[in-house]
Amino acid sequence: MKKVLGLVILVGMVGVIEAADLYVPSQYGTISAAINAAATGDTVLGG
């Protein structure tokens, strides 16, 4: 029972992760650097 509860909690926490906006050049010096740092769902914004 404890293993099942732990798995349910872990799976539930995955949904809390949100996508991020990565800003060029204020956070990253180049678009390439921002893309390399990006994870699935993130957005690279330049301006």
mmCIF file of the N, C-alpha and C atoms, coordinates in Angstrom:
data_MODEL
# 
_entry.id   MODEL 
# 
loop_
_atom_site.group_PDB 
_atom_site.id 
_atom_site.type_symbol 
_atom_site.label_atom_id 
_atom_site.label_alt_id 
_atom_site.label_comp_id 
_atom_site.label_asym_id 
_atom_site.label_entity_id 
_atom_site.label_seq_id 
_atom_site.pdbx_PDB_ins_code 
_atom_site.Cartn_x 
_atom_site.Cartn_y 
_atom_site.Cartn_z 
_atom_site.occupancy 
_atom_site.B_iso_or_equiv 
_atom_site.pdbx_formal_charge 
_atom_site.auth_seq_id 
_atom_site.auth_comp_id 
_atom_site.auth_asym_id 
_atom_site.auth_atom_id 
_atom_site.pdbx_PDB_model_num 
ATOM 1   N N  . MET A 1 1  ? 0.818  -1.200 0.000   1.00 0.00 ? 1  MET A N  1 
ATOM 2   C CA . MET A 1 1  ? 0.000  0.000  0.000   1.00 0.00 ? 1  MET A CA 1 
ATOM 3   C C  . MET A 1 1  ? 0.857  1.257  0.000   1.00 0.00 ? 1  MET A C  1 
ATOM 4   N N  . LYS A 1 2  ? 1.949  1.266  0.761   1.00 0.00 ? 2  LYS A N  1 
ATOM 5   C CA . LYS A 1 2  ? 2.811  2.436  0.821   1.00 0.00 ? 2  LYS A CA 1 
ATOM 6   C C  . LYS A 1 2  ? 3.461  2.721  -0.533  1.00 0.00 ? 2  LYS A C  1 
ATOM 7   N N  . LYS A 1 3  ? 3.833  1.660  -1.264  1.00 0.00 ? 3  LYS A N  1 
ATOM 8   C CA . LYS A 1 3  ? 4.448  1.846  -2.579  1.00 0.00 ? 3  LYS A CA 1 
ATOM 9   C C  . LYS A 1 3  ? 3.475  2.475  -3.552  1.00 0.00 ? 3  LYS A C  1 
ATOM 10  N N  . VAL A 1 4  ? 2.225  2.058  -3.508  1.00 0.00 ? 4  VAL A N  1 
ATOM 11  C CA . VAL A 1 4  ? 1.204  2.609  -4.403  1.00 0.00 ? 4  VAL A CA 1 
ATOM 12  C C  . VAL A 1 4  ? 0.956  4.074  -4.072  1.00 0.00 ? 4  VAL A C  1 
ATOM 13  N N  . LEU A 1 5  ? 0.852  4.407  -2.807  1.00 0.00 ? 5  LEU A N  1 
ATOM 14  C CA . LEU A 1 5  ? 0.638  5.794  -2.399  1.00 0.00 ? 5  LEU A CA 1 
ATOM 15  C C  . LEU A 1 5  ? 1.807  6.677  -2.836  1.00 0.00 ? 5  LEU A C  1 
ATOM 16  N N  . GLY A 1 6  ? 3.024  6.196  -2.670  1.00 0.00 ? 6  GLY A N  1 
ATOM 17  C CA . GLY A 1 6  ? 4.194  6.958  -3.101  1.00 0.00 ? 6  GLY A CA 1 
ATOM 18  C C  . GLY A 1 6  ? 4.188  7.209  -4.594  1.00 0.00 ? 6  GLY A C  1 
ATOM 19  N N  . LEU A 1 7  ? 3.784  6.221  -5.371  1.00 0.00 ? 7  LEU A N  1 
ATOM 20  C CA . LEU A 1 7  ? 3.716  6.371  -6.820  1.00 0.00 ? 7  LEU A CA 1 
ATOM 21  C C  . LEU A 1 7  ? 2.656  7.383  -7.214  1.00 0.00 ? 7  LEU A C  1 
ATOM 22  N N  . VAL A 1 8  ? 1.518  7.352  -6.553  1.00 0.00 ? 8  VAL A N  1 
ATOM 23  C CA . VAL A 1 8  ? 0.443  8.305  -6.844  1.00 0.00 ? 8  VAL A CA 1 
ATOM 24  C C  . VAL A 1 8  ? 0.898  9.724  -6.544  1.00 0.00 ? 8  VAL A C  1 
ATOM 25  N N  . ILE A 1 9  ? 1.582  9.923  -5.441  1.00 0.00 ? 9  ILE A N  1 
ATOM 26  C CA . ILE A 1 9  ? 2.085  11.253 -5.091  1.00 0.00 ? 9  ILE A CA 1 
ATOM 27  C C  . ILE A 1 9  ? 3.114  11.716 -6.122  1.00 0.00 ? 9  ILE A C  1 
ATOM 28  N N  . LEU A 1 10 ? 4.020  10.844 -6.525  1.00 0.00 ? 10 LEU A N  1 
ATOM 29  C CA . LEU A 1 10 ? 5.039  11.196 -7.508  1.00 0.00 ? 10 LEU A CA 1 
ATOM 30  C C  . LEU A 1 10 ? 4.415  11.565 -8.839  1.00 0.00 ? 10 LEU A C  1 
ATOM 31  N N  . VAL A 1 11 ? 3.470  10.800 -9.313  1.00 0.00 ? 11 VAL A N  1 
ATOM 32  C CA . VAL A 1 11 ? 2.803  11.080 -10.580 1.00 0.00 ? 11 VAL A CA 1 
ATOM 33  C C  . VAL A 1 11 ? 2.037  12.392 -10.491 1.00 0.00 ? 11 VAL A C  1 
ATOM 34  N N  . GLY A 1 12 ? 1.415  12.664 -9.365  1.00 0.00 ? 12 GLY A N  1 
ATOM 35  C CA . GLY A 1 12 ? 0.691  13.909 -9.175  1.00 0.00 ? 12 GLY A CA 1 
ATOM 36  C C  . GLY A 1 12 ? 1.594  15.124 -9.205  1.00 0.00 ? 12 GLY A C  1 
ATOM 37  N N  . MET A 1 13 ? 2.817  14.992 -8.710  1.00 0.00 ? 13 MET A N  1 
ATOM 38  C CA . MET A 1 13 ? 3.760  16.110 -8.691  1.00 0.00 ? 13 MET A CA 1 
ATOM 39  C C  . MET A 1 13 ? 4.237  16.462 -10.082 1.00 0.00 ? 13 MET A C  1 
ATOM 40  N N  . VAL A 1 14 ? 4.257  15.521 -10.997 1.00 0.00 ? 14 VAL A N  1 
ATOM 41  C CA . VAL A 1 14 ? 4.711  15.788 -12.359 1.00 0.00 ? 14 VAL A CA 1 
ATOM 42  C C  . VAL A 1 14 ? 3.814  16.822 -13.014 1.00 0.00 ? 14 VAL A C  1 
ATOM 43  N N  . GLY A 1 15 ? 2.535  16.817 -12.723 1.00 0.00 ? 15 GLY A N  1 
ATOM 44  C CA . GLY A 1 15 ? 1.608  17.779 -13.299 1.00 0.00 ? 15 GLY A CA 1 
ATOM 45  C C  . GLY A 1 15 ? 1.823  19.200 -12.810 1.00 0.00 ? 15 GLY A C  1 
ATOM 46  N N  . VAL A 1 16 ? 2.571  19.389 -11.741 1.00 0.00 ? 16 VAL A N  1 
ATOM 47  C CA . VAL A 1 16 ? 2.812  20.713 -11.177 1.00 0.00 ? 16 VAL A CA 1 
ATOM 48  C C  . VAL A 1 16 ? 3.862  21.482 -11.987 1.00 0.00 ? 16 VAL A C  1 
ATOM 49  N N  . ILE A 1 17 ? 4.708  20.763 -12.680 1.00 0.00 ? 17 ILE A N  1 
ATOM 50  C CA . ILE A 1 17 ? 5.777  21.393 -13.452 1.00 0.00 ? 17 ILE A CA 1 
ATOM 51  C C  . ILE A 1 17 ? 5.169  22.223 -14.581 1.00 0.00 ? 17 ILE A C  1 
ATOM 52  N N  . GLU A 1 18 ? 5.603  23.469 -14.691 1.00 0.00 ? 18 GLU A N  1 
ATOM 53  C CA . GLU A 1 18 ? 5.064  24.364 -15.710 1.00 0.00 ? 18 GLU A CA 1 
ATOM 54  C C  . GLU A 1 18 ? 6.141  24.716 -16.727 1.00 0.00 ? 18 GLU A C  1 
ATOM 55  N N  . ALA A 1 19 ? 5.698  25.081 -17.906 1.00 0.00 ? 19 ALA A N  1 
ATOM 56  C CA . ALA A 1 19 ? 6.613  25.540 -18.941 1.00 0.00 ? 19 ALA A CA 1 
ATOM 57  C C  . ALA A 1 19 ? 7.159  26.910 -18.558 1.00 0.00 ? 19 ALA A C  1 
ATOM 58  N N  . ALA A 1 20 ? 8.338  27.216 -19.056 1.00 0.00 ? 20 ALA A N  1 
ATOM 59  C CA . ALA A 1 20 ? 8.980  28.496 -18.743 1.00 0.00 ? 20 ALA A CA 1 
ATOM 60  C C  . ALA A 1 20 ? 9.175  29.309 -20.012 1.00 0.00 ? 20 ALA A C  1 
ATOM 61  N N  . ASP A 1 21 ? 9.240  30.615 -19.845 1.00 0.00 ? 21 ASP A N  1 
ATOM 62  C CA . ASP A 1 21 ? 9.621  31.517 -20.932 1.00 0.00 ? 21 ASP A CA 1 
ATOM 63  C C  . ASP A 1 21 ? 11.084 31.875 -20.726 1.00 0.00 ? 21 ASP A C  1 
ATOM 64  N N  . LEU A 1 22 ? 11.898 31.672 -21.750 1.00 0.00 ? 22 LEU A N  1 
ATOM 65  C CA . LEU A 1 22 ? 13.325 31.992 -21.700 1.00 0.00 ? 22 LEU A CA 1 
ATOM 66  C C  . LEU A 1 22 ? 13.559 33.228 -22.560 1.00 0.00 ? 22 LEU A C  1 
ATOM 67  N N  . TYR A 1 23 ? 14.062 34.278 -21.955 1.00 0.00 ? 23 TYR A N  1 
ATOM 68  C CA . TYR A 1 23 ? 14.195 35.560 -22.634 1.00 0.00 ? 23 TYR A CA 1 
ATOM 69  C C  . TYR A 1 23 ? 15.622 35.801 -23.128 1.00 0.00 ? 23 TYR A C  1 
ATOM 70  N N  . VAL A 1 24 ? 15.729 36.193 -24.414 1.00 0.00 ? 24 VAL A N  1 
ATOM 71  C CA . VAL A 1 24 ? 17.004 36.547 -25.033 1.00 0.00 ? 24 VAL A CA 1 
ATOM 72  C C  . VAL A 1 24 ? 16.927 38.036 -25.336 1.00 0.00 ? 24 VAL A C  1 
ATOM 73  N N  . PRO A 1 25 ? 17.838 38.869 -24.969 1.00 0.00 ? 25 PRO A N  1 
ATOM 74  C CA . PRO A 1 25 ? 19.126 38.593 -24.367 1.00 0.00 ? 25 PRO A CA 1 
ATOM 75  C C  . PRO A 1 25 ? 19.176 38.813 -22.858 1.00 0.00 ? 25 PRO A C  1 
ATOM 76  N N  . SER A 1 26 ? 18.035 39.094 -22.213 1.00 0.00 ? 26 SER A N  1 
ATOM 77  C CA . SER A 1 26 ? 18.098 39.416 -20.782 1.00 0.00 ? 26 SER A CA 1 
ATOM 78  C C  . SER A 1 26 ? 18.477 38.220 -19.904 1.00 0.00 ? 26 SER A C  1 
ATOM 79  N N  . GLN A 1 27 ? 18.010 37.015 -20.237 1.00 0.00 ? 27 GLN A N  1 
ATOM 80  C CA . GLN A 1 27 ? 18.372 35.833 -19.462 1.00 0.00 ? 27 GLN A CA 1 
ATOM 81  C C  . GLN A 1 27 ? 19.485 35.034 -20.116 1.00 0.00 ? 27 GLN A C  1 
ATOM 82  N N  . TYR A 1 28 ? 19.488 34.985 -21.442 1.00 0.00 ? 28 TYR A N  1 
ATOM 83  C CA . TYR A 1 28 ? 20.472 34.211 -22.202 1.00 0.00 ? 28 TYR A CA 1 
ATOM 84  C C  . TYR A 1 28 ? 21.057 35.116 -23.268 1.00 0.00 ? 28 TYR A C  1 
ATOM 85  N N  . GLY A 1 29 ? 22.356 35.037 -23.459 1.00 0.00 ? 29 GLY A N  1 
ATOM 86  C CA . GLY A 1 29 ? 23.047 35.911 -24.393 1.00 0.00 ? 29 GLY A CA 1 
ATOM 87  C C  . GLY A 1 29 ? 22.713 35.653 -25.846 1.00 0.00 ? 29 GLY A C  1 
ATOM 88  N N  . THR A 1 30 ? 22.371 34.422 -26.181 1.00 0.00 ? 30 THR A N  1 
ATOM 89  C CA . THR A 1 30 ? 22.066 34.070 -27.566 1.00 0.00 ? 30 THR A CA 1 
ATOM 90  C C  . THR A 1 30 ? 20.842 33.157 -27.624 1.00 0.00 ? 30 THR A C  1 
ATOM 91  N N  . ILE A 1 31 ? 20.235 33.115 -28.795 1.00 0.00 ? 31 ILE A N  1 
ATOM 92  C CA . ILE A 1 31 ? 19.105 32.213 -28.997 1.00 0.00 ? 31 ILE A CA 1 
ATOM 93  C C  . ILE A 1 31 ? 19.556 30.770 -28.826 1.00 0.00 ? 31 ILE A C  1 
ATOM 94  N N  . SER A 1 32 ? 20.748 30.458 -29.319 1.00 0.00 ? 32 SER A N  1 
ATOM 95  C CA . SER A 1 32 ? 21.274 29.094 -29.189 1.00 0.00 ? 32 SER A CA 1 
ATOM 96  C C  . SER A 1 32 ? 21.407 28.686 -27.730 1.00 0.00 ? 32 SER A C  1 
ATOM 97  N N  . ALA A 1 33 ? 21.864 29.590 -26.891 1.00 0.00 ? 33 ALA A N  1 
ATOM 98  C CA . ALA A 1 33 ? 22.013 29.282 -25.465 1.00 0.00 ? 33 ALA A CA 1 
ATOM 99  C C  . ALA A 1 33 ? 20.651 29.024 -24.827 1.00 0.00 ? 33 ALA A C  1 
ATOM 100 N N  . ALA A 1 34 ? 19.664 29.819 -25.209 1.00 0.00 ? 34 ALA A N  1 
ATOM 101 C CA . ALA A 1 34 ? 18.322 29.631 -24.666 1.00 0.00 ? 34 ALA A CA 1 
ATOM 102 C C  . ALA A 1 34 ? 17.722 28.307 -25.134 1.00 0.00 ? 34 ALA A C  1 
ATOM 103 N N  . ILE A 1 35 ? 17.902 27.971 -26.397 1.00 0.00 ? 35 ILE A N  1 
ATOM 104 C CA . ILE A 1 35 ? 17.385 26.709 -26.924 1.00 0.00 ? 35 ILE A CA 1 
ATOM 105 C C  . ILE A 1 35 ? 18.048 25.530 -26.220 1.00 0.00 ? 35 ILE A C  1 
ATOM 106 N N  . ASN A 1 36 ? 19.347 25.621 -26.004 1.00 0.00 ? 36 ASN A N  1 
ATOM 107 C CA . ASN A 1 36 ? 20.060 24.540 -25.318 1.00 0.00 ? 36 ASN A CA 1 
ATOM 108 C C  . ASN A 1 36 ? 19.572 24.361 -23.883 1.00 0.00 ? 36 ASN A C  1 
ATOM 109 N N  . ALA A 1 37 ? 19.130 25.441 -23.244 1.00 0.00 ? 37 ALA A N  1 
ATOM 110 C CA . ALA A 1 37 ? 18.667 25.380 -21.860 1.00 0.00 ? 37 ALA A CA 1 
ATOM 111 C C  . ALA A 1 37 ? 17.184 25.006 -21.761 1.00 0.00 ? 37 ALA A C  1 
ATOM 112 N N  . ALA A 1 38 ? 16.463 25.080 -22.866 1.00 0.00 ? 38 ALA A N  1 
ATOM 113 C CA . ALA A 1 38 ? 15.022 24.865 -22.859 1.00 0.00 ? 38 ALA A CA 1 
ATOM 114 C C  . ALA A 1 38 ? 14.666 23.399 -22.627 1.00 0.00 ? 38 ALA A C  1 
ATOM 115 N N  . ALA A 1 39 ? 13.536 23.213 -21.976 1.00 0.00 ? 39 ALA A N  1 
ATOM 116 C CA . ALA A 1 39 ? 12.948 21.877 -21.790 1.00 0.00 ? 39 ALA A CA 1 
ATOM 117 C C  . ALA A 1 39 ? 11.672 21.819 -22.615 1.00 0.00 ? 39 ALA A C  1 
ATOM 118 N N  . THR A 1 40 ? 11.091 20.642 -22.723 1.00 0.00 ? 40 THR A N  1 
ATOM 119 C CA . THR A 1 40 ? 9.859  20.465 -23.476 1.00 0.00 ? 40 THR A CA 1 
ATOM 120 C C  . THR A 1 40 ? 8.779  21.400 -22.936 1.00 0.00 ? 40 THR A C  1 
ATOM 121 N N  . GLY A 1 41 ? 8.156  22.148 -23.826 1.00 0.00 ? 41 GLY A N  1 
ATOM 122 C CA . GLY A 1 41 ? 7.097  23.061 -23.445 1.00 0.00 ? 41 GLY A CA 1 
ATOM 123 C C  . GLY A 1 41 ? 7.556  24.481 -23.201 1.00 0.00 ? 41 GLY A C  1 
ATOM 124 N N  . ASP A 1 42 ? 8.852  24.702 -23.059 1.00 0.00 ? 42 ASP A N  1 
ATOM 125 C CA . ASP A 1 42 ? 9.372  26.052 -22.836 1.00 0.00 ? 42 ASP A CA 1 
ATOM 126 C C  . ASP A 1 42 ? 9.273  26.875 -24.127 1.00 0.00 ? 42 ASP A C  1 
ATOM 127 N N  . THR A 1 43 ? 9.276  28.189 -23.962 1.00 0.00 ? 43 THR A N  1 
ATOM 128 C CA . THR A 1 43 ? 9.221  29.118 -25.091 1.00 0.00 ? 43 THR A CA 1 
ATOM 129 C C  . THR A 1 43 ? 10.421 30.040 -25.025 1.00 0.00 ? 43 THR A C  1 
ATOM 130 N N  . VAL A 1 44 ? 11.119 30.186 -26.163 1.00 0.00 ? 44 VAL A N  1 
ATOM 131 C CA . VAL A 1 44 ? 12.251 31.105 -26.257 1.00 0.00 ? 44 VAL A CA 1 
ATOM 132 C C  . VAL A 1 44 ? 11.743 32.386 -26.892 1.00 0.00 ? 44 VAL A C  1 
ATOM 133 N N  . LEU A 1 45 ? 11.940 33.506 -26.195 1.00 0.00 ? 45 LEU A N  1 
ATOM 134 C CA . LEU A 1 45 ? 11.451 34.800 -26.658 1.00 0.00 ? 45 LEU A CA 1 
ATOM 135 C C  . LEU A 1 45 ? 12.604 35.776 -26.815 1.00 0.00 ? 45 LEU A C  1 
ATOM 136 N N  . GLY A 1 46 ? 12.650 36.467 -27.936 1.00 0.00 ? 46 GLY A N  1 
ATOM 137 C CA . GLY A 1 46 ? 13.698 37.458 -28.168 1.00 0.00 ? 46 GLY A CA 1 
ATOM 138 C C  . GLY A 1 46 ? 13.100 38.821 -28.371 1.00 0.00 ? 46 GLY A C  1 
ATOM 139 N N  . GLY A 1 47 ? 13.897 39.815 -28.093 1.00 0.00 ? 47 GLY A N  1 
ATOM 140 C CA . GLY A 1 47 ? 13.338 41.142 -28.321 1.00 0.00 ? 47 GLY A CA 1 
ATOM 141 C C  . GLY A 1 47 ? 14.252 42.243 -27.920 1.00 0.00 ? 47 GLY A C  1 
# 
